[in-house]
């Protein structure tokens, strides 16, 4: 591999090491007989493109003299990821319990969106009935 590939792989490896429940919550902790272990949803994706070329003369179907004189190149890539909290495990002498984390702001936003959707359709129905 060349030097550029090594640098890219090092960055990807570093990102994957950092994307875990600890990035969202921190380390598991223990207080008395109870241990709490964070749980997170982690996702990531990567993409890569390439290219090359060597065209001389006119491009088929183009006007006279509108050709691409040649050579070419290209490359590209990217990646990203996210980690979000979803819950925690509580381990105690009574047993192990999973406690989900509810995102109240998402619930509120969903409710607001549903109200807006209903207002929109009620308005459209009233306008349609008034045109008749």
C-alpha positions in Angstrom: 0.0 0.0 0.0 1.1 3.6 -0.6 1.5 6.2 2.1 -1.9 7.9 1.4 -3.7 4.6 1.9 -2.0 3.9 5.2 -3.0 7.4 6.5 -6.7 6.8 5.4 -6.7 3.3 7.0 -5.3 4.8 10.2 -8.0 7.4 10.4 -10.8 4.8 9.8 -9.3 2.6 12.5 -9.2 5.5 14.9 -12.8 6.4 14.2 -14.0 2.9 14.7 -12.1 2.7 18.1 -13.8 5.9 19.2 -17.4 5.0 18.1 -18.8 3.0 21.0 -21.0 3.3 24.0 -18.2 5.1 25.9 -18.3 7.9 23.4 -22.0 8.5 24.3 -22.0 7.8 28.1 -18.6 7.3 29.4 -17.3 4.2 31.2 -19.5 1.7 33.1 -19.7 2.6 36.8 -20.4 0.8 40.0 -22.1 2.3 43.1 -22.4 -0.1 46.0 -23.9 -3.4 44.8 -25.2 -1.8 41.6 -23.3 -1.7 38.3 -24.6 0.4 35.4 -23.4 -0.5 31.9 -24.4 2.0 29.1 -25.9 0.7 25.8 -25.6 2.6 22.6 -26.6 2.3 19.0 -23.6 2.7 16.8 -23.6 3.0 13.0 -21.1 3.9 10.4 -20.7 3.9 6.6 -18.0 4.5 4.1 -17.8 5.3 0.4 -15.1 5.4 -2.2 -15.0 6.5 -5.8 -12.4 6.4 -8.5 -11.9 7.4 -12.1 -9.5 7.7 -15.0 -9.8 8.4 -18.6 -8.1 9.2 -21.8 -10.3 10.7 -24.5 -9.0 12.4 -27.6 -11.0 14.0 -30.4 -14.7 14.7 -30.5 -17.2 13.2 -28.1 -19.7 11.1 -30.1 -22.9 13.1 -30.8 -21.3 16.5 -29.9 -20.8 19.5 -32.2 -17.6 19.7 -34.2 -14.7 20.8 -32.1 -16.5 20.2 -28.8 -14.4 17.1 -27.9 -12.5 16.5 -24.7 -8.8 16.6 -25.5 -7.9 13.8 -23.1 -6.4 12.6 -19.9 -8.3 12.4 -16.7 -8.2 11.4 -13.2 -10.3 11.3 -10.0 -10.7 9.7 -6.7 -12.6 10.4 -3.6 -13.8 8.8 -0.4 -15.6 9.6 2.7 -17.0 8.0 5.8 -18.8 8.9 8.9 -20.7 7.5 11.8 -22.8 8.2 14.8 -23.4 6.8 18.3 -26.6 7.5 20.3 -27.7 6.4 23.7 -30.5 3.8 23.8 -30.5 2.5 27.4 -28.4 1.0 30.1 -28.1 -2.3 32.0 -28.5 -2.2 35.7 -26.9 -5.1 37.5 -27.8 -5.6 41.1 -28.2 -8.5 43.6 -31.9 -8.5 42.5 -30.9 -9.3 38.9 -30.1 -7.7 35.6 -32.6 -5.1 34.2 -32.4 -3.2 30.9 -33.7 0.3 31.1 -34.4 2.1 27.8 -33.8 5.8 27.5 -36.9 7.6 26.1 -36.2 10.7 24.0 -39.0 13.0 25.1 -38.1 15.7 22.5 -38.7 13.2 19.7 -42.0 12.2 21.1 -43.0 15.9 21.3 -41.8 16.6 17.8 -43.8 13.7 16.4 -46.9 15.0 18.2 -46.4 18.5 16.7 -45.9 17.0 13.2 -49.1 15.0 13.5 -51.1 18.0 14.5 -49.6 20.0 11.6 -50.5 17.1 9.2 -54.1 17.0 10.5 -54.5 20.8 10.2 -53.1 20.7 6.6 -55.6 18.0 5.5 -58.6 19.6 7.3 -57.8 22.9 5.6 -57.4 21.2 2.2 -60.7 19.4 2.7 -62.6 22.6 3.7 -61.1 24.4 0.6 -62.2 21.6 -1.7 -65.7 21.6 -0.3 -66.0 25.4 -0.6 -65.1 25.2 -4.3 -68.1 23.0 -5.1 
